[in-house]
Amino acid sequence: MSLAYLEAQGFRNIQQLGIEPSPTVNLIYGSNASGKTSLLESIYFLSHGRSFLTHKIKDVMNVHSQQMHIFSRLVNEQNRIIPAGILHDREKLLIKLNGVKINRLSELAIQLPVIALHPESHQLISGGPKQRRQFIDWGLFHVEQSYNGIWQRYQKALKQRNAALRSRQPAKTFHVWDQQIFEAAEKIDNLRRNYVKQLQLLVNQFQELVFDDKTIVIDYYRGWNRETDLPVVFEQALKTDMERGFSQAGPQRADLRFKINGLNAETAVSRGQQKSLVVLLRLLQGLLFHQATKKNSVILFDDLPAELDSQHRQKILKMMSELPAQLFITSIEKNAVDLSLWSEQKMFHVEHGMVSEKA
C-alpha cells in the first residue's frame, strides 16, 4: 500500500497541503518549524488516529481552525485506488474508507501500515515497557489476522477480573474470567514469541549496519515467570492481587530487552547508538511485514541527517533504498540526504506551512 495523494487542512501549522508523493522516496525539506514534521504527523494520524508526538487530538488541531481533516488516495498492490480520510470538528471524529463511514480506526490502520522514526524513537530502548509492547503488537496486528481479536478478548476478560479484584468478590468468581485469560494469554505469548524469533533472525542478518563488532539480542519477557504456568502464578498471587486491585502477571506486563554483547542497550551504549539500533529495528519491522504479507509499508523518517551520524547514514540509506516501502524523509537542507540510490524520487519544500513540489 502507498499514498498516491495526500491532503490536509487545519492540522498543526499546515496552511496548504495537497501532494502526489512518489511511491518510492519523498524528501521534505525546509527550515525548522516550517511544517515538515507536521506533514509526517498527518500521515501517521491517518493510520493511527493520533500523532507520534502526542495522544491528544486537540494538540494537533490548528488553534484557528474549527475542524481538521486529512484526506488521501491509497493504492494497493493491485493498483486499486482506495480513498480514505479523517475529519475532526472538535466534537467528534469521522472516519471514511472507500466512501463508507467506519467506526474503528483499526480498519484504516490495516489498509495503511505506517512506521515512524523521529527524535524520540530512542525511547523504544530507554522508555517504559508499554512502548516495547506496542512495538510487538504493531507487528502482529499487521501480520497475524487473529491477533487483534485475541488481544481484545484478553483485555475484556482482564478488565472484568480486575473489577472483581477491586470489589473483593469471592475467589470462585475469578474462575470464569481466569479461563478466558489463560486461553488468550497462551495464544498471545506464542504469537509474540514467534514474532520476536523472526525479527531476531533479521537482526542477525543486518546488525553490522549499526554495530560492526557487536551482537544484538532481543530478550523477550512474556509477563510472568517463564518457568511457571499462568494458572499457578494467578493462584499464588491471588491474595496480593486482591490487595492491590489488579492482576500483576500476564501479557499486559510483557517486555523486551535489547542486549548488546550481553549488556542492556539502555545502559551499555550511547544515545546515538540507541537511535541507530531503533532505526534498524523499525526498518526490519517493515521488512518482516513485507515478507509475511507481500505488502508494502509507509516509513516516516523525521530529520534523518540529525538522527544518524555520517558513518551509518549511507549504510541505512542503502538498506532503505532496497526496502519494499514508501519513504517520507525530512531534512533542513535538501542536499543533506543522498537520494542517488533511488531511480525515482520526489522533493517537496515546506515554508510557513505551505508545501510545494520541487524539481
Secondary structure, 3 states (H helix, E strand, C coil): CEEEEEEEECECCCCEEEECCCCCEEEEECCCCCCHHHHHHHHHHHHHCCCCCCCCHHHHECCCCCCEEEEEEEECCCCCEEEEEEEECCCCEEEEECCEEECCHHHHHHHCCEEEECCCCCHHHHCCHHHHHHHHHHHHHHHCCCHHHHHHHHHHHHHHHHHHHHCCCCHHHHHHHHHHHHHHHHHHHHHHHHHHHHHHHHHHHHHHHCCCCCCEEEEEECCCCCCCCHHHHHHHHHHHHHHHCCCCCCHHHCEEEEEECCEEHHHHCCHHHHHHHHHHHHHHHHHHHHHHHCCCEEEEECCHHHHCCHHHHHHHHHHHHHCCEEEEEEECCCCCCCCCCCCCEEEEEEECCEEEEEC
